[in-house]
Amino acid sequence: MSEIENIAKQMVAKGKGILAADESTGTMTKRLSSVHVESTPENRLKFRETLFSSEGMKNYIGGVILYDETIKQKTSSGKTIPELIKNSGSIPGIKVDSGVKKLAGSPDEKITEGLDGLRERLAEYYKLGARFTKWRAVYNISDKYPSELSIKSNAHALARYAALVQETKMVPIIEPEVLMDGNHNINKCYEVTAKVLKECYRELKLHNINLKGTILKPNMILPGKDSKDKSKTSEIAKMTLKCLKEYVPNEVPGIAFLSGGQTEIEATQNLNEINKINDTSFLISFSYGRALQQSALKNWSKNIKDKTITQKIFNHRSKMNGLSTSAKWTMDLEKQISA
Ligand code: 13P
């Protein structure tokens, strides 16, 4: 097995998933101001270091996605952040896109940028310890959107990114996110996600990507946030698995969902339901940002000097999601915060 194929498997090994702690400074500032903490480099590091040094990392987190600022920071004891992550048996990764811009030709939609100079940046991140990367494309659902232009241009950028990453011997996470915003029903989400995935894999094959050395980070198939359609978790799981079976090639070793605005419990429960019926060879796991950090951040903001309770909350969330990768999560376990 090649090195990248091995890394991809470790990132989503049974019982483990990925912590997406790669919020850009702008997004992190919004998250911190929502809990009335000033967004300084020191405070952003303090929160992240609290999570990365918790016990939950060892058993449940196979990889951590970092942001450019964090991968270059040092802990209070002088270790680099990638060293801290590696010490707990997890793999450091890095977000390498430079965010979304208006898509010229269809300005209500978005295109992800960051290909210029990427080869050089990847070499630098590899030296800093990163072994996998992330690139996120976003698609909005409405009567008109996503357009063919947005589906094609984002898939093309994702494939060019993935080729450069594999050239540098790192694993690319392919993240095409169909947003939850809107009042569409679950069938519409299925239809759009299907089109997006189909085009992504067409482009990835065209660019000669070794799919065994990639991880897919998709959205679950969900009704829009403002929809009257309140699909049950069993329906969400059925539709999500059906879509993956149909449009994701078998060579892909792992699928790690984004949480995308689901509550912490919804994200865990839905993943658990998907794994209950998973009859594929895919390792199906999580790559959550908000759904792993929200409660921890809220608690941390009450006393940023006290790590203990924040870590306890993060350990619990990690454990609950870890259990859901093997369909072993229950609502009763959810109530027993012990970590
Ligand atoms: P959420 O789980 O909060 O959607 O974040 C995942 C992510 O990495 C988005 O790019």
Boltz pocket constraint, residues with backbone or C-beta under 6 A from the ligand:
constraints:
  - pocket:
      binder: B
      contacts: [[A, 20], [A, 136], [A, 175], [A, 257], [A, 258], [A, 259], [A, 260], [A, 261], [A, 287], [A, 288], [A, 289], [A, 290], [A, 291]]
      max_distance: 6.0
